Amino acid sequence: MARPTARRPVPAALAAAAVPLVLAACSQPPTTSPGSGTPAPAPTPTGVPSSRTTTDAPLTPPSSVVPPRVHAATAVAAYLRDHDLTGLTRTGDESVTEAVLTSCPGGPTVARDVGPTAYARVWEGPGGVRADVAAITYPDLATAARTVGPLLDAAAGCRAPGPAKGVTTTVTDQRRDVAEGMPLGRVDVTRTSPDQTRHDYVGVVQVGNVLVRLTYSSVDAKVATEKGSTALALLARDVQRL
């Protein structure tokens, strides 16, 4: 009888190349694996908050997930100062003077004046695309976790405010997740006025002792969601490596 052939390990470089952006995948509702026998949950209706709390399992073994840790404020500030968003252009350095963390229109907000532990920046691009990033570095993990908790809860239960000044707001895909070991809250926000309709991807993620919020806005909902979720994933992973 033929001897069984041992499975050869996949080279690390190949495995890394095959792993897609897990944070970006959080922009899509979770699905079940083929043959699992469990149907995928129905999508959340527009404007109705999701009652579930989901966890996006990392595509790498659990033992390889980077444990949360304290990142030096100076290293975080240096990285953010030189960071850019692909395809967009920075606005003036003095255009934003306050770092604001929020996940839902009308929801809880955390703000700090820009300085050694707080960062804010705005980018613009063709077709009215706009993105802004805010980040606040805390002295320890516990403080960051206590601060982000209400923001993640607000994302999971986000409800659209009523019409105001001719603008109607709707929210979809409200959720609280854990992506690659990092707590994440995200919401898609659509604002419709007589002039135009704009779509925002809003994501808040805790990377150790650093909280990052990114809002990516476009007249195209697909652009806002895909570009925004990818940009936040890259930011989070970069900060995680500091």
N, C-alpha and C positions, 0 to 999 in steps of 0.2 A: 504493500500500500504506500502511496506517495506521501512523503512527509509534508506537513503544512508549511507554507511559506510565511515567514515573519514579515509583518508590515514595516516598511522602512519609514523612519520619521521624516516629516516634511521639513525641508530647510526653513529656518526662521525667516529668512528674507522673503521667501515665496509666501509663507503664511501671512506675513505682515502686508504684503502687496495685495493679498486677496481679501483683506478685512475692510469693508466699507465703513463710512463714517457712522458710528452708532448714534451720536447725538443728532446727526442729520436725519437718521431714520426715525427719531422721535417725532418728526413732523407728520408721520403717517400713523393711522390707527393700527394697533397690534393685530396680527393675523396668526392663525394656527398653522402648524406644520402639516403638509400633505399626509393623509393617512392617520392623523392623530385621533380622528373620530369626534373631535370637539369643534362645533361650529364657531366661526369668528363672531365676536360680539357685534351687534347692530351699531351703525355709526350714530354719533350723538347729533340730534336735530339742531339746526341753526338756532343760536340764541339760548339753548338749554344747557346748563352746566352738566358736566360729566360727574356721575356719582361714584365712579370707580377710581381706585388708586392702582395704577399699573406699575410694573417694574420691567424695564427692558433689559433682558439678560445680556451681558456682554458676550461678544462673539469669540472671546478668548477665554481660556479656563479661569474659573473664579480665583485661583491662586495667583494669577498674573495681574489681577486688577490692582492698580497702584493705590495703596492705602492713603487716606487723607492725611496731610501733614501741613506744618506751618511753612509758608513761603516768605522769604525776607522782603519787606516792603520796598527796599531799594532795588532789588532784582525785578520785582513786579513793575515798579514805576519805570525802570529802564526799558523793559520789554515793551510795555504799552506805548511809551514815548516814540518808539521806532516802528510800531506796528501800522500796517496799512491794509485796507480791504481791496481785494482784487477788482479792477475795473472801475473803481471810484476814486474821487479826488478829495483830499482833505480840505475843509474850510479853514478859515483863519484860526490861529492858535487861541485868540481871545474870544472866540465866538461862544464858548460854553464855559461858565465859571462855577458850575455846580454839578456834582455827580448825583444822579437821581436813580434810585432802584425802585421799580414798580413792575407789576406783572399783569394788572387788569385795570381798565379804565375806571376811575373812581375808587380803586382799591387802596390798600395801605401803601405808603411811600416812605422810603428811607433816603435821606439826602445829606450830603456833606460838601462843604466848599472844596474846590479842587486844590490839591496840595500833595505832600509827600505820600499820603495814604489814600488819596481819592483822585480819580482820573475821569475825564469826560472828553469826548471827541465826536465830531460830526463829519460825514463824508457825503458827497453828492455825485450823481452820475447822469448819463444821458437818459432822456425820457422822464425826467423828474424823480428818478430813483434817489432815495435818501436813506442813510443809515447812521445811527448813533450808538455809541458804546459808553457805558458808565461802569466803573469798577471801584470797589472800596476794599481795602486791605485791613483786616482786624488783627489784634494782637495774638489771638488764639483760636482754636477750632470751636470751642464752646460758644464764644461770643458770636462768631459767624453763623453757627447753626441756629442760635436763638433768634438772630436777626432775620435770617432767610426763611424761617418757618412760616410766619404769617404771609410772606410773599408767595411761597409755594402753595399754601392753602388757598390763597386768593386766586391763583392760577387755576387750580383744580375746580373751584366753584364759581368761576367768573361769570357774571351776568352783565349784559350790555345796559348802559344807562339809557334813559329815555331820550327822545329827540330833543335837540337844543340848537337854537340859532340856525335852523334849517338843515341840520346835519343829523342823519339817522345812523346809529351805530349798531352793528351786530357782532357777535363773537362766536367762534367755532373752535373745535378741537382743543377745548380747555383740558389740561391734564397736568398731573404731577407724576414725574418718573424718576428713576435712577438710571443713568446712562454711564456705563463704564465706571461705576462706583461713585458717580457725582450726582447729587440731588439736582433735579431740573424741573422748572415750571415753565409752561409755554402756552400761548394763546394766539389764535389768529383773529385780528380785529379788522373789520371793514367799516369804513366811514363813507356814507353816500350823501352828497350835497347836490343842489341843482347844477353845479358846474362839472363835477366829476366824482368818480368813486375811487377811493384809495384803499389799499390793503396793507396791513402791518403784520409782520411776524414779530412777536414779542417773546423773548426767552430770558430767563434768569437761571443761572447755574452757580452752585457752590463748589469751588475748587479749593479744598482745604480751608484756609483762613481767608480766602479771597472770594468776594461775590461779584459776579459779572452780569450785566444786563445789556442785551443787544436788541435794538428795534430796527427792522429792515422794512422800508416802505416803498411800494411801487403801485402803479395803476394796474399791473398784472399780478393776480393773486399767486400764480405759479412761481413767478420770479421772486416775489416777496418771501414765500415759504421755503423754496429750495435754496435760494441764495442766503437767506437769513439763517436757516438751520445749519448750513454748511459753514458759514462764517463764525457762528457761535461755537461749533464743534472745534474748529481750528484754534480759536482763542482759548477755549478751555484746555485743550490738549497742550498747547504751548505753555500756558501758565502752570499746568500740572508738572511739566518737566523742569521748571525753574528750581 
